[in-house]
Amino acid sequence: MRTMSLSLVCVFVLSFTTTAVAQQVECRSSAPLVKAVTSPDNHYVTTRFQFDTPNLQPLLTTSIFVNGPGTSCVIAHFSAHARITDNYIVFQVRIDGEPMQGHFSAIGPYTTPAIVALYDDPSEQLSDPTKVVAYNFFARVRPGTHTVQVMVAAGSGIDPNNLPQVGSPVLTLEHR
């Protein structure tokens, strides 16, 4: 009996110590249509996330037409090769100018929603590694035409003689 009481107390205490920072967001609908876009080869990143205004530059842009009654989900899958030359590269996927769900709400003191690709080890700063990145996002939208963009920026110390690059970016959209 004492073991059972102790177990219940532990479960009760743990339920209060594992609260989330933000509320979970969900979206559900059928998504029978697929659209994919890419821009082959490498693309230089010249925008500094911490200092430039705007602090993101366009990488890919496309539009989709969403059918059906009421709101539905648009699902975005993004992948690329990110060549990091100064600590990190950030990405944002937005629909109609608004960041989709799936980003950090802020990176450090910078409140622009984004996803970040970082060095894994400080020694990588000298080797400028290329990392494969892949992320998923979603948004609720009304029927009609919508513009989807992938935005990108790099760290604060971009060397003009050694620019960060994003290679073979692919954006795949699922929608109704």
Sequence and secondary structure as in RCSB ss.txt:
>XXXX:A:sequence
MRTMSLSLVCVFVLSFTTTAVAQQVECRSSAPLVKAVTSPDNHYVTTRFQFDTPNLQPLLTTSIFVNGPGTSCVI
AHFSAHARITDNYIVFQVRIDGEPMQGHFSAIGPYTTPAIVALYDDPSEQLSDPTKVVAYNFFARVRPGTHTVQV
MVAAGSGIDPNNLPQVGSPVLTLEHR
>XXXX:A:secstr
 HHHHHHHHHHHHHHHH   SS          EEEEEE  SEEE   BTTT SS  EEEEEEEEEE SSS EEEE
EEEEEEEE SSSEEEEEEEETTEE BTSBS BTTB S BEEEE SSGGGGGT  EEEEEEEEEEEE SEEEEEEE
EEEE S  BTTB  EEEEEEEEEEE 
